[in-house]
Amino acid sequence: MTRIACSTYSFNQLISKGEISQLESLQLAKEMGFDAIEIVDLIHDESIAERDYVYQLKEELERLNFPITSFTFHANLLHEDAEQTHLEIKRIKKMIDYAEILGAKRIRHDVAWGQSKKSFDIVLSDLALACRTITEYAANKQIITMVENHGFFVQDSDRMEKLYNQVHHPNFKLLIDVGNFLCVDESPVHAVSRLAPFAEYVHIKDFHVKSGREAAPGEGFFQTRGGNFLRGAIIGHGNVPLTQCFNSLKNSGYQGDVAIEFEGMEDNREGIRISLENVRKQLSEYLQK
């Protein structure tokens, strides 16, 4: 049965304003009716040691009897210096240790961030080797590793598929974010239908889209790689073709968990509440077809 999780990233507006802590967002997500939680990075007071905070999260999950679908964190494996890559792999392994403490059976790490003057095909083998090293470590802990269409450099569906094939390890899977393909000006329908057979987990996100041929729409929007404009939307209010994306996932046989990632300008509580209502309705129809 598909569970709908809330990404703690959805509460970033409240967390950044200091209205709630990341730890408190777990209880808020449960009260809002989510089936589970996805924890994104570790956001805590610097006076608390990182490992101690992980145990605080674990205790809160247990207190709430709230399952964790994934532990998601930033990473960058694209470095000129091999020693930097080695240190990043070491840090990612530590985060996998934290995932084990939290009881997460999946983790998502980034592959690269931003743009690069190097061709993707030139660095593909190095990126794949790093991802394979990471997933082999996680496999010993029975934790699946995933990469997501995220970070611009490894965001296109063809690059995601090439990386997946190059790593070629049964413990290495893909996290498909149905909205993020727009960041590199790719059709979500095309991309999701291409990658759905390799999906282990899904992020549901929506965007308002404005053409780069028009005047910049102003505050709240950011530019895609090709110069169009995106702004986070309440799920169901934007331009991401969710129904077609869900159909592609269903046709591929996907029945796993999904997580809502809300990054709109609207009040977090209202935006997440409406997003959950819309996703529940759409998923109900998707599962009945």
Contacts in CASP RR format, 6 or more apart in sequence:
PFRMAT RR
TARGET T0000
AUTHOR 0000-0000-0000
METHOD contacts of the structure
MODEL  1
MTRIACSTYSFNQLISKGEISQLESLQLAKEMGFDAIEIVDLIHDESIAE
RDYVYQLKEELERLNFPITSFTFHANLLHEDAEQTHLEIKRIKKMIDYAE
ILGAKRIRHDVAWGQSKKSFDIVLSDLALACRTITEYAANKQIITMVENH
GFFVQDSDRMEKLYNQVHHPNFKLLIDVGNFLCVDESPVHAVSRLAPFAE
YVHIKDFHVKSGREAAPGEGFFQTRGGNFLRGAIIGHGNVPLTQCFNSLK
NSGYQGDVAIEFEGMEDNREGIRISLENVRKQLSEYLQK
1 255 0 8 1.000
2 255 0 8 1.000
2 256 0 8 1.000
2 257 0 8 1.000
2 258 0 8 1.000
2 283 0 8 1.000
2 287 0 8 1.000
3 35 0 8 1.000
3 36 0 8 1.000
3 67 0 8 1.000
3 69 0 8 1.000
3 256 0 8 1.000
3 257 0 8 1.000
3 258 0 8 1.000
4 34 0 8 1.000
4 35 0 8 1.000
4 36 0 8 1.000
4 257 0 8 1.000
4 258 0 8 1.000
4 259 0 8 1.000
4 260 0 8 1.000
4 276 0 8 1.000
4 279 0 8 1.000
4 280 0 8 1.000
4 283 0 8 1.000
5 34 0 8 1.000
5 35 0 8 1.000
5 36 0 8 1.000
5 37 0 8 1.000
5 38 0 8 1.000
5 69 0 8 1.000
5 70 0 8 1.000
5 257 0 8 1.000
5 258 0 8 1.000
5 259 0 8 1.000
5 260 0 8 1.000
6 29 0 8 1.000
6 32 0 8 1.000
6 34 0 8 1.000
6 36 0 8 1.000
6 37 0 8 1.000
6 38 0 8 1.000
6 259 0 8 1.000
6 260 0 8 1.000
6 272 0 8 1.000
6 276 0 8 1.000
7 38 0 8 1.000
7 40 0 8 1.000
7 72 0 8 1.000
7 203 0 8 1.000
7 259 0 8 1.000
7 260 0 8 1.000
7 261 0 8 1.000
7 262 0 8 1.000
8 15 0 8 1.000
8 22 0 8 1.000
8 25 0 8 1.000
8 26 0 8 1.000
8 29 0 8 1.000
8 37 0 8 1.000
8 38 0 8 1.000
8 39 0 8 1.000
8 40 0 8 1.000
8 43 0 8 1.000
9 38 0 8 1.000
9 40 0 8 1.000
9 72 0 8 1.000
9 261 0 8 1.000
9 263 0 8 1.000
10 260 0 8 1.000
10 261 0 8 1.000
10 262 0 8 1.000
10 263 0 8 1.000
10 268 0 8 1.000
10 272 0 8 1.000
10 275 0 8 1.000
11 20 0 8 1.000
11 22 0 8 1.000
11 25 0 8 1.000
11 28 0 8 1.000
11 29 0 8 1.000
11 268 0 8 1.000
11 272 0 8 1.000
12 263 0 8 1.000
12 268 0 8 1.000
13 267 0 8 1.000
13 268 0 8 1.000
14 20 0 8 1.000
14 25 0 8 1.000
14 268 0 8 1.000
14 269 0 8 1.000
15 21 0 8 1.000
15 22 0 8 1.000
15 25 0 8 1.000
15 43 0 8 1.000
20 28 0 8 1.000
21 43 0 8 1.000
21 44 0 8 1.000
22 39 0 8 1.000
22 42 0 8 1.000
22 43 0 8 1.000
22 44 0 8 1.000
23 44 0 8 1.000
23 53 0 8 1.000
23 56 0 8 1.000
23 57 0 8 1.000
23 60 0 8 1.000
26 37 0 8 1.000
26 39 0 8 1.000
26 57 0 8 1.000
26 60 0 8 1.000
26 61 0 8 1.000
26 64 0 8 1.000
26 66 0 8 1.000
27 60 0 8 1.000
27 64 0 8 1.000
28 269 0 8 1.000
29 37 0 8 1.000
29 66 0 8 1.000
30 37 0 8 1.000
30 64 0 8 1.000
30 66 0 8 1.000
32 269 0 8 1.000
32 272 0 8 1.000
32 273 0 8 1.000
32 276 0 8 1.000
33 276 0 8 1.000
34 260 0 8 1.000
34 276 0 8 1.000
35 67 0 8 1.000
36 66 0 8 1.000
36 67 0 8 1.000
36 68 0 8 1.000
36 69 0 8 1.000
36 257 0 8 1.000
37 61 0 8 1.000
37 66 0 8 1.000
37 67 0 8 1.000
37 68 0 8 1.000
37 69 0 8 1.000
38 68 0 8 1.000
38 69 0 8 1.000
38 70 0 8 1.000
38 71 0 8 1.000
38 72 0 8 1.000
38 259 0 8 1.000
39 57 0 8 1.000
39 68 0 8 1.000
39 70 0 8 1.000
39 71 0 8 1.000
39 72 0 8 1.000
39 102 0 8 1.000
39 104 0 8 1.000
40 72 0 8 1.000
40 73 0 8 1.000
41 72 0 8 1.000
41 73 0 8 1.000
41 74 0 8 1.000
42 50 0 8 1.000
42 53 0 8 1.000
42 54 0 8 1.000
42 57 0 8 1.000
42 73 0 8 1.000
42 98 0 8 1.000
44 50 0 8 1.000
44 53 0 8 1.000
44 56 0 8 1.000
48 56 0 8 1.000
50 98 0 8 1.000
51 98 0 8 1.000
54 98 0 8 1.000
54 101 0 8 1.000
54 102 0 8 1.000
55 101 0 8 1.000
57 102 0 8 1.000
58 101 0 8 1.000
58 102 0 8 1.000
58 103 0 8 1.000
60 66 0 8 1.000
61 67 0 8 1.000
61 68 0 8 1.000
61 102 0 8 1.000
61 103 0 8 1.000
68 102 0 8 1.000
68 103 0 8 1.000
68 104 0 8 1.000
69 104 0 8 1.000
69 106 0 8 1.000
69 201 0 8 1.000
69 257 0 8 1.000
69 259 0 8 1.000
70 104 0 8 1.000
70 106 0 8 1.000
70 107 0 8 1.000
70 108 0 8 1.000
70 146 0 8 1.000
70 175 0 8 1.000
70 201 0 8 1.000
70 257 0 8 1.000
70 259 0 8 1.000
71 95 0 8 1.000
71 98 0 8 1.000
71 99 0 8 1.000
71 102 0 8 1.000
71 104 0 8 1.000
71 106 0 8 1.000
71 107 0 8 1.000
71 108 0 8 1.000
72 107 0 8 1.000
72 108 0 8 1.000
72 148 0 8 1.000
73 92 0 8 1.000
73 95 0 8 1.000
73 107 0 8 1.000
73 108 0 8 1.000
73 109 0 8 1.000
73 110 0 8 1.000
74 109 0 8 1.000
74 110 0 8 1.000
74 113 0 8 1.000
75 88 0 8 1.000
75 91 0 8 1.000
75 92 0 8 1.000
75 109 0 8 1.000
75 110 0 8 1.000
75 111 0 8 1.000
76 88 0 8 1.000
76 110 0 8 1.000
76 111 0 8 1.000
76 112 0 8 1.000
76 113 0 8 1.000
77 85 0 8 1.000
77 88 0 8 1.000
77 89 0 8 1.000
77 110 0 8 1.000
77 111 0 8 1.000
77 112 0 8 1.000
77 126 0 8 1.000
77 127 0 8 1.000
77 130 0 8 1.000
77 131 0 8 1.000
78 111 0 8 1.000
78 112 0 8 1.000
78 113 0 8 1.000
78 116 0 8 1.000
78 123 0 8 1.000
78 127 0 8 1.000
78 153 0 8 1.000
79 85 0 8 1.000
79 88 0 8 1.000
85 126 0 8 1.000
85 130 0 8 1.000
88 130 0 8 1.000
89 130 0 8 1.000
89 133 0 8 1.000
89 134 0 8 1.000
92 109 0 8 1.000
92 134 0 8 1.000
93 134 0 8 1.000
93 137 0 8 1.000
95 107 0 8 1.000
95 109 0 8 1.000
96 107 0 8 1.000
96 134 0 8 1.000
96 137 0 8 1.000
96 138 0 8 1.000
96 141 0 8 1.000
96 143 0 8 1.000
96 145 0 8 1.000
97 141 0 8 1.000
99 106 0 8 1.000
99 107 0 8 1.000
99 138 0 8 1.000
99 141 0 8 1.000
99 143 0 8 1.000
100 141 0 8 1.000
100 143 0 8 1.000
104 143 0 8 1.000
105 142 0 8 1.000
105 143 0 8 1.000
105 144 0 8 1.000
106 143 0 8 1.000
106 144 0 8 1.000
106 145 0 8 1.000
106 146 0 8 1.000
106 173 0 8 1.000
106 200 0 8 1.000
106 201 0 8 1.000
107 138 0 8 1.000
107 143 0 8 1.000
107 144 0 8 1.000
107 145 0 8 1.000
107 146 0 8 1.000
108 145 0 8 1.000
108 146 0 8 1.000
108 147 0 8 1.000
108 148 0 8 1.000
108 175 0 8 1.000
108 201 0 8 1.000
109 134 0 8 1.000
109 145 0 8 1.000
109 146 0 8 1.000
109 147 0 8 1.000
110 147 0 8 1.000
110 148 0 8 1.000
110 150 0 8 1.000
110 151 0 8 1.000
111 127 0 8 1.000
111 131 0 8 1.000
111 147 0 8 1.000
111 153 0 8 1.000
111 154 0 8 1.000
111 163 0 8 1.000
112 127 0 8 1.000
112 151 0 8 1.000
112 153 0 8 1.000
112 154 0 8 1.000
113 151 0 8 1.000
113 152 0 8 1.000
113 153 0 8 1.000
114 151 0 8 1.000
114 152 0 8 1.000
114 153 0 8 1.000
115 152 0 8 1.000
115 153 0 8 1.000
115 225 0 8 1.000
116 123 0 8 1.000
116 153 0 8 1.000
120 153 0 8 1.000
120 154 0 8 1.000
120 159 0 8 1.000
120 162 0 8 1.000
121 162 0 8 1.000
124 162 0 8 1.000
124 163 0 8 1.000
124 166 0 8 1.000
125 166 0 8 1.000
127 154 0 8 1.000
127 163 0 8 1.000
127 166 0 8 1.000
128 163 0 8 1.000
128 166 0 8 1.000
128 167 0 8 1.000
131 145 0 8 1.000
131 147 0 8 1.000
131 163 0 8 1.000
131 167 0 8 1.000
131 172 0 8 1.000
132 167 0 8 1.000
132 168 0 8 1.000
132 169 0 8 1.000
132 172 0 8 1.000
134 145 0 8 1.000
135 144 0 8 1.000
135 145 0 8 1.000
135 167 0 8 1.000
135 169 0 8 1.000
135 171 0 8 1.000
135 172 0 8 1.000
136 169 0 8 1.000
136 171 0 8 1.000
138 144 0 8 1.000
138 145 0 8 1.000
138 171 0 8 1.000
139 169 0 8 1.000
139 171 0 8 1.000
144 171 0 8 1.000
144 172 0 8 1.000
144 173 0 8 1.000
144 200 0 8 1.000
145 171 0 8 1.000
145 172 0 8 1.000
145 173 0 8 1.000
146 172 0 8 1.000
146 173 0 8 1.000
146 174 0 8 1.000
146 175 0 8 1.000
146 200 0 8 1.000
146 201 0 8 1.000
147 154 0 8 1.000
147 160 0 8 1.000
147 163 0 8 1.000
147 172 0 8 1.000
147 174 0 8 1.000
147 175 0 8 1.000
148 174 0 8 1.000
148 175 0 8 1.000
148 176 0 8 1.000
148 177 0 8 1.000
148 180 0 8 1.000
148 203 0 8 1.000
149 155 0 8 1.000
149 156 0 8 1.000
149 157 0 8 1.000
149 160 0 8 1.000
149 175 0 8 1.000
149 176 0 8 1.000
149 177 0 8 1.000
149 180 0 8 1.000
149 181 0 8 1.000
149 184 0 8 1.000
149 191 0 8 1.000
149 195 0 8 1.000
150 177 0 8 1.000
150 180 0 8 1.000
151 183 0 8 1.000
152 183 0 8 1.000
152 184 0 8 1.000
152 225 0 8 1.000
153 159 0 8 1.000
154 160 0 8 1.000
154 163 0 8 1.000
155 180 0 8 1.000
155 181 0 8 1.000
155 183 0 8 1.000
155 184 0 8 1.000
155 186 0 8 1.000
155 225 0 8 1.000
156 181 0 8 1.000
156 184 0 8 1.000
156 186 0 8 1.000
156 191 0 8 1.000
157 181 0 8 1.000
157 186 0 8 1.000
157 190 0 8 1.000
157 191 0 8 1.000
157 194 0 8 1.000
157 195 0 8 1.000
158 194 0 8 1.000
160 174 0 8 1.000
160 195 0 8 1.000
161 194 0 8 1.000
161 195 0 8 1.000
161 198 0 8 1.000
164 172 0 8 1.000
164 173 0 8 1.000
164 174 0 8 1.000
164 198 0 8 1.000
173 198 0 8 1.000
173 199 0 8 1.000
173 200 0 8 1.000
173 201 0 8 1.000
174 195 0 8 1.000
174 198 0 8 1.000
174 199 0 8 1.000
174 200 0 8 1.000
175 199 0 8 1.000
175 200 0 8 1.000
175 201 0 8 1.000
175 202 0 8 1.000
175 203 0 8 1.000
176 191 0 8 1.000
176 192 0 8 1.000
176 195 0 8 1.000
176 196 0 8 1.000
176 199 0 8 1.000
176 201 0 8 1.000
176 202 0 8 1.000
176 203 0 8 1.000
176 249 0 8 1.000
177 202 0 8 1.000
177 203 0 8 1.000
177 205 0 8 1.000
177 261 0 8 1.000
178 188 0 8 1.000
178 192 0 8 1.000
178 202 0 8 1.000
178 203 0 8 1.000
178 204 0 8 1.000
178 205 0 8 1.000
178 240 0 8 1.000
178 242 0 8 1.000
178 245 0 8 1.000
179 188 0 8 1.000
179 203 0 8 1.000
179 205 0 8 1.000
179 206 0 8 1.000
179 207 0 8 1.000
179 240 0 8 1.000
180 203 0 8 1.000
180 205 0 8 1.000
181 187 0 8 1.000
181 188 0 8 1.000
181 190 0 8 1.000
181 191 0 8 1.000
181 192 0 8 1.000
182 188 0 8 1.000
182 207 0 8 1.000
182 209 0 8 1.000
182 224 0 8 1.000
182 228 0 8 1.000
182 230 0 8 1.000
182 239 0 8 1.000
182 240 0 8 1.000
183 224 0 8 1.000
183 225 0 8 1.000
183 230 0 8 1.000
184 224 0 8 1.000
184 225 0 8 1.000
184 226 0 8 1.000
185 224 0 8 1.000
185 225 0 8 1.000
185 226 0 8 1.000
185 227 0 8 1.000
185 228 0 8 1.000
188 240 0 8 1.000
188 241 0 8 1.000
188 244 0 8 1.000
188 245 0 8 1.000
189 241 0 8 1.000
189 244 0 8 1.000
189 245 0 8 1.000
189 248 0 8 1.000
192 244 0 8 1.000
192 245 0 8 1.000
192 248 0 8 1.000
192 249 0 8 1.000
193 248 0 8 1.000
193 251 0 8 1.000
196 248 0 8 1.000
196 249 0 8 1.000
196 251 0 8 1.000
196 252 0 8 1.000
196 253 0 8 1.000
196 254 0 8 1.000
197 252 0 8 1.000
199 249 0 8 1.000
199 252 0 8 1.000
199 254 0 8 1.000
201 256 0 8 1.000
201 257 0 8 1.000
201 258 0 8 1.000
201 259 0 8 1.000
202 249 0 8 1.000
202 254 0 8 1.000
202 256 0 8 1.000
202 257 0 8 1.000
202 258 0 8 1.000
202 259 0 8 1.000
203 258 0 8 1.000
203 259 0 8 1.000
203 260 0 8 1.000
203 261 0 8 1.000
204 235 0 8 1.000
204 242 0 8 1.000
204 258 0 8 1.000
204 259 0 8 1.000
204 260 0 8 1.000
204 261 0 8 1.000
204 275 0 8 1.000
204 279 0 8 1.000
205 232 0 8 1.000
205 235 0 8 1.000
205 240 0 8 1.000
205 260 0 8 1.000
205 261 0 8 1.000
205 262 0 8 1.000
205 263 0 8 1.000
206 232 0 8 1.000
206 233 0 8 1.000
206 234 0 8 1.000
206 235 0 8 1.000
206 236 0 8 1.000
206 237 0 8 1.000
206 238 0 8 1.000
206 239 0 8 1.000
206 240 0 8 1.000
206 242 0 8 1.000
206 275 0 8 1.000
207 230 0 8 1.000
207 231 0 8 1.000
207 232 0 8 1.000
207 233 0 8 1.000
207 238 0 8 1.000
207 239 0 8 1.000
207 240 0 8 1.000
208 221 0 8 1.000
208 230 0 8 1.000
208 231 0 8 1.000
208 232 0 8 1.000
208 233 0 8 1.000
208 237 0 8 1.000
208 238 0 8 1.000
208 239 0 8 1.000
209 228 0 8 1.000
209 229 0 8 1.000
209 230 0 8 1.000
209 238 0 8 1.000
209 239 0 8 1.000
210 217 0 8 1.000
210 221 0 8 1.000
210 228 0 8 1.000
210 229 0 8 1.000
210 230 0 8 1.000
210 231 0 8 1.000
211 228 0 8 1.000
211 229 0 8 1.000
212 223 0 8 1.000
212 227 0 8 1.000
212 228 0 8 1.000
212 229 0 8 1.000
216 229 0 8 1.000
217 229 0 8 1.000
217 231 0 8 1.000
220 231 0 8 1.000
220 265 0 8 1.000
221 229 0 8 1.000
221 230 0 8 1.000
221 231 0 8 1.000
222 229 0 8 1.000
222 230 0 8 1.000
222 231 0 8 1.000
223 229 0 8 1.000
223 230 0 8 1.000
224 230 0 8 1.000
231 264 0 8 1.000
231 265 0 8 1.000
232 262 0 8 1.000
232 263 0 8 1.000
232 264 0 8 1.000
232 265 0 8 1.000
233 239 0 8 1.000
233 240 0 8 1.000
233 264 0 8 1.000
234 262 0 8 1.000
234 264 0 8 1.000
234 266 0 8 1.000
234 271 0 8 1.000
234 274 0 8 1.000
234 275 0 8 1.000
234 278 0 8 1.000
235 242 0 8 1.000
235 260 0 8 1.000
235 262 0 8 1.000
235 274 0 8 1.000
235 275 0 8 1.000
235 278 0 8 1.000
235 279 0 8 1.000
236 242 0 8 1.000
236 275 0 8 1.000
236 278 0 8 1.000
236 282 0 8 1.000
237 274 0 8 1.000
242 282 0 8 1.000
243 282 0 8 1.000
243 286 0 8 1.000
246 282 0 8 1.000
246 283 0 8 1.000
246 286 0 8 1.000
247 286 0 8 1.000
247 289 0 8 1.000
249 286 0 8 1.000
250 286 0 8 1.000
250 287 0 8 1.000
250 289 0 8 1.000
258 279 0 8 1.000
258 283 0 8 1.000
260 272 0 8 1.000
260 275 0 8 1.000
260 276 0 8 1.000
260 279 0 8 1.000
262 268 0 8 1.000
262 271 0 8 1.000
262 272 0 8 1.000
262 275 0 8 1.000
264 271 0 8 1.000
END
